[in-house]
Amino acid sequence: MKTKEMAKRGLYLGAGLGLALFALIGLLPGSFIGGVVGLNIAGSLFGLPLSASLMPRMIVGVAMVLGVMVSGVVFVVGISILGWLAGSVVDAVRYGRSASAVRETAKK
């Protein structure tokens, strides 16, 4: 009897949904927020107004990439965890495990 089948399915569905929501909702704001953070960092290092030299541009670019990556991690990992939790709840209800039985098996 496969008791963790729905948990895996929920994890995969959550990862797919998180990736789709990241592409629709999180990509542009992550880039904007990372760019603003990069501008603040470059402004504090090189003074405002920023010149069009290489280092401030690189700092802003790296901050934008980091902003997009953090946004992607939040969307994909967060929604994957929610999907896994929902699948685990469905598994627990489907196979009739109570909380005390889960604790007893965890102790062993």
Secondary structure by P-SEA (a helix, b strand, c coil): cccaaaaaaaaaaaaaaaaaaaacccaaaaaaaaaaaaaaaaaaacccccccccaaaaaaaaaaaaaaaaaaaaaaaaaaaaaaaaaaaaaaaaacccaaaaaaaaac
